[in-house]
Amino acid sequence: MTGLLPRTYWCHRGYEGPVRVSIAPTGTTAAYPGLAVDWMRESVRAALPGLGRESFATAWAWLGDHRAVEVAVRELRCGRPYEFTLPTDAGCWTWTARLVSVLPLRDPCLASITPSPPAT
């Protein structure tokens, strides 16, 4: 065992602006860079119906740019964060993915098991 913590990709969607919107900020983890970018793209697709014409066009162009997907995966593989920012009339959405180390969690089921004392 090398003592290194497991690595994963943290994905986050955030919003900044004065207007409260119906799509709440959210996040997830992904085991691989491609899955992180897939989550970002699906999250952008989910936001499309609520966007104005200009923001919709920007998001749609990013979703159709397959070279941007390749760049995003390559950046994440190199350990660099990737971000897509979408300004709207009401504020600004930001999707990010970055490589993070995670602490392994102990199984809560195993934590409640008390070892039996040795037989004497």
N, C-alpha and C positions, 0 to 999 in steps of 0.2 A: 504494500500500500504506500502510495507516494505522499499521502497527507494532504493532497490538494482537494479543495472543495469541488463538488460537481458544478458544472456550468450549464446555464440555460439562458434563454432570451426573455427579457421582461418587455412586454408590449403594453403601451398605454395610450389612451385617447383622452385628451384634455381640452377644455374650453376656457377661454378668457374673454370676458365682455360684460357689459352692463345688463344685457337682457338674459333672463333665465330661459333656457331652451329645453325641449322635451327629451333630447338624447343626453343622458347623464354620462359624465366621465367614467371610464371603466378601464380595466386592465386584465392581463392574463400572462401566463408564461408559455413558452414554446420550446420544444426540445431542439429544434433545428432552425437555421436562418430562414429557409424557405417557408416553414410553417409560420414564423413570425411575420414575414411579409404577406403571406396569405391572410393572416388575421387582420393586418392593417387594411388590406384591400377590401375584405368583407365588411369591415367596420366603416370604411369610406362609402361603400355601396349602400349600407344601411342608412347613411346620412343623406343620400341623394334626394329623396322625396321632399325634404324640408329646406332645400337650398334654393336661393334665388338663381336667376338665369346665369349670371356671370360666375358665381361660385360653382354652380352645377357644371358649366363648361370646363372650368379648371379641373374639377375632380374627375370628370369624364375623360379629359385628355390624359390625366395621370394614370387612370385605370387602363387606358388603351395603350400606354407607353410600355411595351414589353422590355425595352432597353433599360427603363428605370427600375424594373423588377430585378433584372440582372445586376445592376449597379447596387441596389439595396442589399441583395443577398451577398454580393462580394464584399461590401463594406462591413456587414455583420460578421462574415467569416474572418475578416481581418481584425475583428475586435473593436471596430469603430461603430458608434451609434448611427442609426438612420432615422431621418425625420421627414414627414410630409406635413406642410402647413397649408391650411386653407382659410384665407380671410373671407369673411362674409359681411353683409351689411350690419349684422348685429354683434359681431365679435370675431374671434379667430379660433379655429379648431386646429389641434396639433396631434398627429399620430407619431409615436416614437417607438423604436425597438432598440434595445441595447443588451449586450452580453453582461450577465451578472453571475456571481457565485452564489450558491444556495447552501444553506445548512441542511443536512439530512435530518429529517424528522423521525422521532421515535414513534413506533406504532402504539397508539393509545390502548389498544387491546392487550398488548404485551405488558404495558406498564401496570395494568391492574392485576396481573398474575403474580402472586407471591410464591416464591420457590418453597417447596416443602423442605422441612429440616431433614438432615440426613438421619437414616435409621440407625439406632444404637444397639 
